[in-house]
Amino acid sequence: MQEYVESLEQATAATEARETAQIIVRAATEFAQRMQAEQGLTPEQTAVIARREAQQALREFNGMEFRRGQINAAFDIGARHGIDPRALMNLPTPQAMERMAASVKARGAAASEVAKLKAEIEKTRQKKVSQVAGGPVPLGDRQPLPPNLKGNPRAIFDFHYRNAGLDQKE
């Protein structure tokens, strides 16, 4: 079924390309006829101009079609790999987009793993600090800081150390 749909899409694209080429040739011919009538150019001169204009229009059209295909491929590949398609849009081929998507995805997985490990380390650190300090002091058990200790860091430390129960020997 997928192959059938793809063959229909290719046939449609080929038909559209032929129709576009015919439209360009027809427009170039009309342009040449106008140039001949308005400017008094010879048929040979207008044929050269028409051919040049048609080739330029076809190059521009093909460039736009290439860019459209490039953007569509970037969106498709980005969606399949779960990454932002803007990272792929300026790559020249779908193969290059696939390689870049795999690379971005691998870097994202590595960064995610690093973040997970950092969180685990921090959690372990907090657990160790809590164990060393005899557990966190409940907020209701804390004593207000006496006014005479303000401005004396050592006295403040000693006050909190005693109130946490860390000065008691087991």
Secondary structure, DSSP 4 states (H G I P E B T S, - for coil): -HHHHHHHHHHHHHHHHHHHHHHHHHHHHHHHHHHHHHH---HHHHHHHHHHHHHHHHHHHHHHHHHHHHHHHHHHHHHHHTS-GGGTTT-SSHHHHHHHHHHHHHHHHHHHHHHHHHHHHHHHHHHHHHHHTTSPPPGGGPPPPPGGGTT-HHHHHHHHHHHTTTTS--
